[in-house]
Amino acid sequence: MLVLASASPRRRALLTQVGYRFEVHPAHIPEDPLPDEDPIVYVTRLAREKAEAVYRELTNASPGPEKNLAVLGADTTVTLDNAILGKPEDAADAARILRLLSGRTHRVITGIALVTAKRTEVAAEVTAVRFLTLSDEDIAGYVASGEPMDKAGAYAIQGRAARWIPRIEGCYFNVVGLPLALVCTLLESCDY
């Protein structure tokens, strides 16, 4: 049984898109970065902690070895100049983040972890995303749409923000929230 340790509707849709059948069991852990934590270390740590927490919860709920249980955890962040830009706290914070990204290239990093009875595998995907220069009106209109509010970096590449992204280098699906080729490779390496 594959379990996705995430409440993200985007991750659910992507995993379904490539044909996996799975259950959803979100993890509830603190997601704050540690002081001076490297962004790749941060997202892989959170992905692992989410997957491990859900694995423990599910195996404690039904004692006995669960040979077929595989828990997939993921965490995505946006970085600019190696500084972590998480989800906006409010509309003003979303506007601040978008002003930072305007006219620049940033990185989207997703950490993934797969926990099974035999082992834990962790990996990360990095994609560079170029933003056009945004006007104050662009930013205000986008923030007013509500779309940036639950997204790392305050935007959704698959949504209205697509019009400001002329180029990416790397995995598109990583920017949406789940690097599908990497996830599928990891699942296959664990015989799932």
CYANA upper distance limits for C-alpha pairs under 8 A (distance plus 0.5 A):
  1 MET  CA     22 PHE  CA      7.21
  1 MET  CA     23 GLU  CA      8.33
  1 MET  CA     68 ASN  CA      6.04
  1 MET  CA     69 LEU  CA      5.36
  1 MET  CA     70 ALA  CA      6.70
  2 LEU  CA     21 ARG  CA      7.59
  2 LEU  CA     22 PHE  CA      5.31
  2 LEU  CA     23 GLU  CA      6.96
  2 LEU  CA     68 ASN  CA      8.46
  2 LEU  CA     69 LEU  CA      6.57
  2 LEU  CA     70 ALA  CA      5.37
  2 LEU  CA     71 VAL  CA      6.41
  2 LEU  CA     72 LEU  CA      7.89
  3 VAL  CA     22 PHE  CA      5.85
  3 VAL  CA     23 GLU  CA      5.27
  3 VAL  CA     24 VAL  CA      6.13
  3 VAL  CA     25 HIS  CA      7.03
  3 VAL  CA     69 LEU  CA      8.01
  3 VAL  CA     70 ALA  CA      6.68
  3 VAL  CA     71 VAL  CA      5.22
  3 VAL  CA     72 LEU  CA      6.62
  4 LEU  CA     12 ARG  CA      8.27
  4 LEU  CA     22 PHE  CA      7.26
  4 LEU  CA     23 GLU  CA      6.67
  4 LEU  CA     24 VAL  CA      5.36
  4 LEU  CA     25 HIS  CA      6.55
  4 LEU  CA     26 PRO  CA      7.64
  4 LEU  CA     71 VAL  CA      6.45
  4 LEU  CA     72 LEU  CA      5.47
  4 LEU  CA     73 GLY  CA      6.86
  5 ALA  CA     24 VAL  CA      6.73
  5 ALA  CA     25 HIS  CA      5.56
  5 ALA  CA     26 PRO  CA      4.95
  5 ALA  CA     27 ALA  CA      5.92
  5 ALA  CA     50 LYS  CA      6.76
  5 ALA  CA     51 ALA  CA      6.37
  5 ALA  CA     54 VAL  CA      6.88
  5 ALA  CA     71 VAL  CA      7.05
  5 ALA  CA     72 LEU  CA      6.31
  5 ALA  CA     73 GLY  CA      5.51
  5 ALA  CA     74 ALA  CA      7.95
  6 SER  CA     11 ARG  CA      8.00
  6 SER  CA     24 VAL  CA      7.17
  6 SER  CA     25 HIS  CA      6.94
  6 SER  CA     26 PRO  CA      4.79
  6 SER  CA     27 ALA  CA      6.80
  6 SER  CA     73 GLY  CA      7.20
  6 SER  CA     74 ALA  CA      7.65
  7 ALA  CA     12 ARG  CA      8.38
  7 ALA  CA     24 VAL  CA      7.50
  7 ALA  CA     25 HIS  CA      7.78
  7 ALA  CA     26 PRO  CA      5.65
  8 SER  CA     12 ARG  CA      6.91
  9 PRO  CA     13 ALA  CA      6.64
 10 ARG  CA     14 LEU  CA      6.67
 10 ARG  CA    176 VAL  CA      7.40
 10 ARG  CA    177 GLY  CA      7.14
 11 ARG  CA     15 LEU  CA      6.61
 11 ARG  CA    176 VAL  CA      8.48
 11 ARG  CA    177 GLY  CA      6.56
 11 ARG  CA    178 LEU  CA      6.37
 12 ARG  CA     16 THR  CA      6.64
 12 ARG  CA     24 VAL  CA      8.46
 13 ALA  CA     17 GLN  CA      6.51
 14 LEU  CA     18 VAL  CA      7.20
 14 LEU  CA    173 PHE  CA      8.38
 14 LEU  CA    178 LEU  CA      7.51
 14 LEU  CA    180 LEU  CA      7.82
 15 LEU  CA     19 GLY  CA      7.28
 15 LEU  CA     20 TYR  CA      6.38
 15 LEU  CA    180 LEU  CA      7.93
 16 THR  CA     20 TYR  CA      5.92
 16 THR  CA     21 ARG  CA      7.29
 18 VAL  CA    180 LEU  CA      8.26
 25 HIS  CA     54 VAL  CA      7.49
 26 PRO  CA     54 VAL  CA      7.92
 27 ALA  CA     50 LYS  CA      5.74
 27 ALA  CA     51 ALA  CA      7.90
 27 ALA  CA     53 ALA  CA      7.07
 27 ALA  CA     54 VAL  CA      6.38
 28 HIS  CA     50 LYS  CA      7.88
 29 ILE  CA     49 GLU  CA      8.16
 29 ILE  CA     50 LYS  CA      7.29
 31 GLU  CA     46 LEU  CA      7.29
 33 PRO  CA     37 GLU  CA      6.76
 33 PRO  CA     42 TYR  CA      6.60
 34 LEU  CA     42 TYR  CA      8.13
 37 GLU  CA     41 VAL  CA      7.19
 37 GLU  CA     42 TYR  CA      6.60
 38 ASP  CA     42 TYR  CA      6.52
 38 ASP  CA     82 ASN  CA      8.16
 39 PRO  CA     43 VAL  CA      6.80
 39 PRO  CA     77 THR  CA      8.07
 39 PRO  CA     79 THR  CA      7.75
 39 PRO  CA     82 ASN  CA      7.47
 39 PRO  CA     83 ALA  CA      8.02
 39 PRO  CA     84 ILE  CA      6.83
 39 PRO  CA    109 ILE  CA      8.04
 40 ILE  CA     44 THR  CA      6.65
 40 ILE  CA    109 ILE  CA      7.21
 40 ILE  CA    110 THR  CA      8.36
 40 ILE  CA    111 GLY  CA      7.56
 40 ILE  CA    124 ALA  CA      7.42
 41 VAL  CA     45 ARG  CA      6.38
 42 TYR  CA     46 LEU  CA      6.76
 43 VAL  CA     47 ALA  CA      6.55
 43 VAL  CA     74 ALA  CA      8.15
 43 VAL  CA     75 ASP  CA      5.79
 43 VAL  CA     76 THR  CA      6.76
 43 VAL  CA     77 THR  CA      7.44
 43 VAL  CA    109 ILE  CA      7.76
 43 VAL  CA    110 THR  CA      6.69
 43 VAL  CA    111 GLY  CA      5.19
 43 VAL  CA    112 ILE  CA      8.27
 43 VAL  CA    124 ALA  CA      8.31
 44 THR  CA     48 ARG  CA      6.58
 44 THR  CA     74 ALA  CA      8.25
 44 THR  CA     75 ASP  CA      7.72
 44 THR  CA    110 THR  CA      8.03
 44 THR  CA    111 GLY  CA      4.72
 44 THR  CA    112 ILE  CA      6.60
 44 THR  CA    113 ALA  CA      7.57
 44 THR  CA    122 VAL  CA      7.04
 44 THR  CA    123 ALA  CA      7.19
 44 THR  CA    124 ALA  CA      7.04
 45 ARG  CA     49 GLU  CA      6.56
 45 ARG  CA    111 GLY  CA      8.21
 46 LEU  CA     50 LYS  CA      6.50
 46 LEU  CA     74 ALA  CA      7.86
 46 LEU  CA     75 ASP  CA      6.74
 46 LEU  CA    111 GLY  CA      8.11
 47 ALA  CA     51 ALA  CA      6.71
 47 ALA  CA     73 GLY  CA      5.11
 47 ALA  CA     74 ALA  CA      4.89
 47 ALA  CA     75 ASP  CA      5.78
 47 ALA  CA    111 GLY  CA      6.22
 47 ALA  CA    112 ILE  CA      5.73
 47 ALA  CA    113 ALA  CA      5.85
 47 ALA  CA    122 VAL  CA      8.41
 48 ARG  CA     52 GLU  CA      6.46
 48 ARG  CA     73 GLY  CA      6.76
 48 ARG  CA     74 ALA  CA      8.23
 48 ARG  CA    112 ILE  CA      7.60
 48 ARG  CA    113 ALA  CA      5.49
 48 ARG  CA    114 LEU  CA      7.93
 48 ARG  CA    115 VAL  CA      8.34
 48 ARG  CA    120 THR  CA      8.48
 48 ARG  CA    122 VAL  CA      7.34
 49 GLU  CA     53 ALA  CA      6.44
 49 GLU  CA     73 GLY  CA      8.34
 50 LYS  CA     54 VAL  CA      6.80
 50 LYS  CA     73 GLY  CA      5.95
 50 LYS  CA     74 ALA  CA      8.00
 51 ALA  CA     55 TYR  CA      6.52
 51 ALA  CA     71 VAL  CA      5.96
 51 ALA  CA     72 LEU  CA      6.13
 51 ALA  CA     73 GLY  CA      4.96
 51 ALA  CA     74 ALA  CA      8.41
 51 ALA  CA    113 ALA  CA      6.93
 51 ALA  CA    114 LEU  CA      7.11
 51 ALA  CA    115 VAL  CA      6.61
 52 GLU  CA     56 ARG  CA      6.57
 52 GLU  CA     71 VAL  CA      8.18
 52 GLU  CA    115 VAL  CA      6.90
 53 ALA  CA     57 GLU  CA      6.64
 54 VAL  CA     58 LEU  CA      6.56
 54 VAL  CA     71 VAL  CA      7.57
 55 TYR  CA     59 THR  CA      6.58
 55 TYR  CA     69 LEU  CA      8.44
 55 TYR  CA     70 ALA  CA      8.29
 55 TYR  CA     71 VAL  CA      6.58
 55 TYR  CA    115 VAL  CA      7.46
 55 TYR  CA    116 THR  CA      8.36
 56 ARG  CA     60 ASN  CA      6.36
 57 GLU  CA     61 ALA  CA      6.64
 58 LEU  CA     62 SER  CA      7.04
 59 THR  CA     63 PRO  CA      6.21
 59 THR  CA     64 GLY  CA      7.66
 59 THR  CA     65 PRO  CA      7.88
 59 THR  CA     66 GLU  CA      7.37
 65 PRO  CA    117 ALA  CA      7.87
 66 GLU  CA    117 ALA  CA      7.26
 67 LYS  CA    116 THR  CA      8.09
 67 LYS  CA    117 ALA  CA      6.47
 68 ASN  CA    116 THR  CA      8.18
 68 ASN  CA    117 ALA  CA      8.41
 69 LEU  CA    116 THR  CA      6.48
 69 LEU  CA    117 ALA  CA      7.66
 70 ALA  CA    114 LEU  CA      7.04
 70 ALA  CA    115 VAL  CA      6.13
 70 ALA  CA    116 THR  CA      5.23
 70 ALA  CA    117 ALA  CA      8.26
 70 ALA  CA    192 TYR  CA      8.26
 71 VAL  CA    113 ALA  CA      8.47
 71 VAL  CA    114 LEU  CA      6.04
 71 VAL  CA    115 VAL  CA      5.66
 71 VAL  CA    116 THR  CA      7.14
 72 LEU  CA    112 ILE  CA      7.59
 72 LEU  CA    113 ALA  CA      6.21
 72 LEU  CA    114 LEU  CA      5.12
 72 LEU  CA    115 VAL  CA      7.15
 73 GLY  CA    112 ILE  CA      6.09
 73 GLY  CA    113 ALA  CA      5.58
 73 GLY  CA    114 LEU  CA      6.92
 74 ALA  CA    110 THR  CA      7.23
 74 ALA  CA    111 GLY  CA      6.02
 74 ALA  CA    112 ILE  CA      4.88
 74 ALA  CA    113 ALA  CA      6.91
 74 ALA  CA    178 LEU  CA      7.82
 75 ASP  CA    110 THR  CA      5.96
 75 ASP  CA    111 GLY  CA      5.82
 75 ASP  CA    112 ILE  CA      7.17
 75 ASP  CA    177 GLY  CA      8.29
 76 THR  CA    108 VAL  CA      7.54
 76 THR  CA    109 ILE  CA      6.07
 76 THR  CA    110 THR  CA      4.64
 76 THR  CA    111 GLY  CA      6.91
 76 THR  CA    152 ALA  CA      7.31
 76 THR  CA    177 GLY  CA      6.69
 77 THR  CA     84 ILE  CA      7.18
 77 THR  CA     85 LEU  CA      7.09
 77 THR  CA     86 GLY  CA      6.26
 77 THR  CA    108 VAL  CA      6.36
 77 THR  CA    109 ILE  CA      5.92
 77 THR  CA    110 THR  CA      6.96
 77 THR  CA    152 ALA  CA      5.94
 77 THR  CA    153 GLY  CA      7.59
 78 VAL  CA     84 ILE  CA      6.45
 78 VAL  CA     85 LEU  CA      5.68
 78 VAL  CA     86 GLY  CA      6.88
 78 VAL  CA    106 HIS  CA      7.57
 78 VAL  CA    107 ARG  CA      6.22
 78 VAL  CA    108 VAL  CA      5.04
 78 VAL  CA    109 ILE  CA      6.76
 78 VAL  CA    152 ALA  CA      6.43
 78 VAL  CA    153 GLY  CA      5.75
 79 THR  CA     83 ALA  CA      5.67
 79 THR  CA     84 ILE  CA      5.10
 79 THR  CA     85 LEU  CA      6.05
 79 THR  CA    106 HIS  CA      6.42
 79 THR  CA    107 ARG  CA      5.70
 79 THR  CA    108 VAL  CA      6.90
 79 THR  CA    109 ILE  CA      8.16
 79 THR  CA    153 GLY  CA      8.43
 80 LEU  CA     84 ILE  CA      7.35
 80 LEU  CA     85 LEU  CA      7.78
 80 LEU  CA    101 LEU  CA      8.07
 80 LEU  CA    105 THR  CA      8.19
 80 LEU  CA    106 HIS  CA      5.50
 80 LEU  CA    107 ARG  CA      7.03
 81 ASP  CA    106 HIS  CA      8.10
 85 LEU  CA     97 ILE  CA      7.73
 85 LEU  CA    152 ALA  CA      7.27
 85 LEU  CA    153 GLY  CA      6.10
 86 GLY  CA    151 LYS  CA      8.23
 86 GLY  CA    152 ALA  CA      5.21
 86 GLY  CA    153 GLY  CA      6.26
 86 GLY  CA    154 ALA  CA      8.37
 87 LYS  CA     94 ALA  CA      8.42
 87 LYS  CA    149 MET  CA      7.35
 87 LYS  CA    150 ASP  CA      6.37
 87 LYS  CA    151 LYS  CA      5.73
 87 LYS  CA    152 ALA  CA      4.75
 87 LYS  CA    153 GLY  CA      6.48
 87 LYS  CA    154 ALA  CA      6.57
 88 PRO  CA     93 ASP  CA      5.75
 88 PRO  CA     94 ALA  CA      5.42
 88 PRO  CA     97 ILE  CA      8.02
 88 PRO  CA    148 PRO  CA      8.04
 88 PRO  CA    149 MET  CA      6.42
 88 PRO  CA    150 ASP  CA      7.59
 88 PRO  CA    151 LYS  CA      7.90
 88 PRO  CA    152 ALA  CA      7.81
 88 PRO  CA    153 GLY  CA      7.85
 88 PRO  CA    154 ALA  CA      6.51
 89 GLU  CA     93 ASP  CA      6.34
 89 GLU  CA     94 ALA  CA      7.78
 89 GLU  CA    149 MET  CA      8.14
 90 ASP  CA     94 ALA  CA      6.76
 90 ASP  CA    149 MET  CA      7.52
 91 ALA  CA     95 ALA  CA      6.79
 91 ALA  CA    143 VAL  CA      6.72
 91 ALA  CA    144 ALA  CA      8.35
 91 ALA  CA    149 MET  CA      7.78
 92 ALA  CA     96 ARG  CA      6.73
 93 ASP  CA     97 ILE  CA      6.70
 94 ALA  CA     98 LEU  CA      6.71
 94 ALA  CA    143 VAL  CA      7.17
 94 ALA  CA    148 PRO  CA      7.05
 94 ALA  CA    149 MET  CA      7.39
 94 ALA  CA    153 GLY  CA      8.42
 94 ALA  CA    154 ALA  CA      5.91
 95 ALA  CA     99 ARG  CA      6.67
 95 ALA  CA    139 ILE  CA      6.62
 95 ALA  CA    140 ALA  CA      7.55
 95 ALA  CA    143 VAL  CA      7.11
 96 ARG  CA    100 LEU  CA      6.91
 97 ILE  CA    101 LEU  CA      6.89
 97 ILE  CA    153 GLY  CA      6.98
 97 ILE  CA    154 ALA  CA      7.03
 98 LEU  CA    102 SER  CA      6.53
 98 LEU  CA    139 ILE  CA      7.26
 98 LEU  CA    153 GLY  CA      7.94
 98 LEU  CA    154 ALA  CA      7.12
 98 LEU  CA    155 TYR  CA      8.40
 99 ARG  CA    134 LEU  CA      7.84
 99 ARG  CA    139 ILE  CA      8.11
100 LEU  CA    104 ARG  CA      8.41
101 LEU  CA    105 THR  CA      7.63
101 LEU  CA    106 HIS  CA      7.41
101 LEU  CA    131 PHE  CA      7.01
102 SER  CA    131 PHE  CA      6.19
102 SER  CA    132 LEU  CA      6.54
102 SER  CA    133 THR  CA      5.20
102 SER  CA    134 LEU  CA      5.89
103 GLY  CA    130 ARG  CA      7.86
103 GLY  CA    131 PHE  CA      5.69
103 GLY  CA    132 LEU  CA      5.15
103 GLY  CA    133 THR  CA      4.50
103 GLY  CA    134 LEU  CA      7.54
104 ARG  CA    130 ARG  CA      6.36
104 ARG  CA    131 PHE  CA      6.05
104 ARG  CA    132 LEU  CA      7.68
104 ARG  CA    133 THR  CA      8.19
105 THR  CA    128 ALA  CA      6.96
105 THR  CA    129 VAL  CA      5.85
105 THR  CA    130 ARG  CA      4.69
105 THR  CA    131 PHE  CA      6.67
106 HIS  CA    128 ALA  CA      6.19
106 HIS  CA    129 VAL  CA      5.91
106 HIS  CA    130 ARG  CA      7.07
107 ARG  CA    126 VAL  CA      6.99
107 ARG  CA    127 THR  CA      6.05
107 ARG  CA    128 ALA  CA      5.01
107 ARG  CA    129 VAL  CA      6.56
108 VAL  CA    126 VAL  CA      6.21
108 VAL  CA    127 THR  CA      5.71
108 VAL  CA    128 ALA  CA      6.87
108 VAL  CA    129 VAL  CA      7.75
108 VAL  CA    174 ASN  CA      7.78
108 VAL  CA    175 VAL  CA      6.46
109 ILE  CA    124 ALA  CA      7.32
109 ILE  CA    125 GLU  CA      6.17
109 ILE  CA    126 VAL  CA      5.08
109 ILE  CA    127 THR  CA      7.07
109 ILE  CA    174 ASN  CA      7.87
109 ILE  CA    175 VAL  CA      8.34
110 THR  CA    124 ALA  CA      6.03
110 THR  CA    125 GLU  CA      5.91
110 THR  CA    126 VAL  CA      7.25
110 THR  CA    174 ASN  CA      6.92
110 THR  CA    177 GLY  CA      7.43
110 THR  CA    178 LEU  CA      7.40
110 THR  CA    179 PRO  CA      7.83
111 GLY  CA    122 VAL  CA      7.80
111 GLY  CA    123 ALA  CA      6.34
111 GLY  CA    124 ALA  CA      4.80
111 GLY  CA    125 GLU  CA      7.12
112 ILE  CA    122 VAL  CA      6.24
112 ILE  CA    123 ALA  CA      5.94
112 ILE  CA    124 ALA  CA      6.54
112 ILE  CA    183 VAL  CA      7.89
113 ALA  CA    120 THR  CA      7.42
113 ALA  CA    121 GLU  CA      6.02
113 ALA  CA    122 VAL  CA      4.83
113 ALA  CA    123 ALA  CA      7.00
114 LEU  CA    120 THR  CA      6.12
114 LEU  CA    121 GLU  CA      5.72
114 LEU  CA    122 VAL  CA      7.05
114 LEU  CA    186 LEU  CA      7.94
114 LEU  CA    187 LEU  CA      8.01
115 VAL  CA    119 ARG  CA      6.61
115 VAL  CA    120 THR  CA      4.93
115 VAL  CA    121 GLU  CA      7.10
116 THR  CA    120 THR  CA      6.76
121 GLU  CA    186 LEU  CA      7.96
125 GLU  CA    171 CYS  CA      8.28
125 GLU  CA    174 ASN  CA      7.31
125 GLU  CA    179 PRO  CA      7.18
125 GLU  CA    182 LEU  CA      8.07
126 VAL  CA    170 GLY  CA      7.39
126 VAL  CA    171 CYS  CA      8.19
126 VAL  CA    174 ASN  CA      7.98
127 THR  CA    168 ILE  CA      7.39
127 THR  CA    169 GLU  CA      6.16
127 THR  CA    170 GLY  CA      5.04
127 THR  CA    171 CYS  CA      6.43
127 THR  CA    172 TYR  CA      8.07
127 THR  CA    174 ASN  CA      7.41
127 THR  CA    175 VAL  CA      7.46
128 ALA  CA    168 ILE  CA      5.99
128 ALA  CA    169 GLU  CA      5.52
128 ALA  CA    170 GLY  CA      7.00
129 VAL  CA    165 ILE  CA      7.57
129 VAL  CA    167 ARG  CA      6.82
129 VAL  CA    168 ILE  CA      5.01
129 VAL  CA    169 GLU  CA      7.12
130 ARG  CA    165 ILE  CA      6.25
130 ARG  CA    166 PRO  CA      6.97
130 ARG  CA    167 ARG  CA      5.97
130 ARG  CA    168 ILE  CA      6.59
131 PHE  CA    164 TRP  CA      6.06
131 PHE  CA    165 ILE  CA      5.40
131 PHE  CA    166 PRO  CA      7.38
131 PHE  CA    167 ARG  CA      8.35
132 LEU  CA    164 TRP  CA      5.64
132 LEU  CA    165 ILE  CA      6.79
132 LEU  CA    166 PRO  CA      7.65
133 THR  CA    164 TRP  CA      8.31
134 LEU  CA    138 ASP  CA      6.32
134 LEU  CA    139 ILE  CA      7.07
134 LEU  CA    164 TRP  CA      8.21
135 SER  CA    139 ILE  CA      6.88
136 ASP  CA    140 ALA  CA      6.57
137 GLU  CA    141 GLY  CA      6.48
138 ASP  CA    142 TYR  CA      6.61
139 ILE  CA    143 VAL  CA      6.54
140 ALA  CA    144 ALA  CA      6.55
141 GLY  CA    145 SER  CA      6.86
142 TYR  CA    146 GLY  CA      7.62
142 TYR  CA    147 GLU  CA      7.55
142 TYR  CA    148 PRO  CA      7.87
142 TYR  CA    160 ARG  CA      8.12
142 TYR  CA    161 ALA  CA      8.32
143 VAL  CA    147 GLU  CA      7.33
143 VAL  CA    148 PRO  CA      6.68
143 VAL  CA    149 MET  CA      8.25
147 GLU  CA    151 LYS  CA      8.30
147 GLU  CA    154 ALA  CA      8.36
147 GLU  CA    155 TYR  CA      7.31
147 GLU  CA    156 ALA  CA      7.62
147 GLU  CA    159 GLY  CA      8.29
147 GLU  CA    160 ARG  CA      8.43
148 PRO  CA    153 GLY  CA      8.33
148 PRO  CA    154 ALA  CA      4.67
148 PRO  CA    155 TYR  CA      5.11
148 PRO  CA    156 ALA  CA      7.26
149 MET  CA    154 ALA  CA      6.63
149 MET  CA    155 TYR  CA      8.42
150 ASP  CA    154 ALA  CA      7.72
151 LYS  CA    155 TYR  CA      6.29
151 LYS  CA    156 ALA  CA      7.15
155 TYR  CA    159 GLY  CA      8.43
155 TYR  CA    161 ALA  CA      6.63
156 ALA  CA    160 ARG  CA      7.56
156 ALA  CA    161 ALA  CA      6.40
156 ALA  CA    162 ALA  CA      7.88
156 ALA  CA    176 VAL  CA      7.39
157 ILE  CA    161 ALA  CA      6.06
157 ILE  CA    162 ALA  CA      5.40
157 ILE  CA    165 ILE  CA      8.07
157 ILE  CA    175 VAL  CA      7.31
157 ILE  CA    176 VAL  CA      6.92
158 GLN  CA    162 ALA  CA      6.59
158 GLN  CA    176 VAL  CA      7.23
161 ALA  CA    165 ILE  CA      7.58
168 ILE  CA    172 TYR  CA      7.90
171 CYS  CA    175 VAL  CA      7.56
171 CYS  CA    179 PRO  CA      6.96
172 TYR  CA    176 VAL  CA      7.24
172 TYR  CA    179 PRO  CA      8.16
173 PHE  CA    177 GLY  CA      6.78
173 PHE  CA    178 LEU  CA      6.15
173 PHE  CA    179 PRO  CA      5.55
173 PHE  CA    180 LEU  CA      6.82
174 ASN  CA    178 LEU  CA      5.27
174 ASN  CA    179 PRO  CA      4.57
174 ASN  CA    180 LEU  CA      7.83
175 VAL  CA    179 PRO  CA      8.29
178 LEU  CA    183 VAL  CA      8.02
179 PRO  CA    183 VAL  CA      6.64
180 LEU  CA    184 CYS  CA      6.50
181 ALA  CA    185 THR  CA      6.59
182 LEU  CA    186 LEU  CA      6.63
183 VAL  CA    187 LEU  CA      6.66
184 CYS  CA    188 GLU  CA      6.59
185 THR  CA    189 SER  CA      6.60
186 LEU  CA    190 CYS  CA      6.93
187 LEU  CA    191 ASP  CA      6.98
187 LEU  CA    192 TYR  CA      5.71
188 GLU  CA    192 TYR  CA      5.87
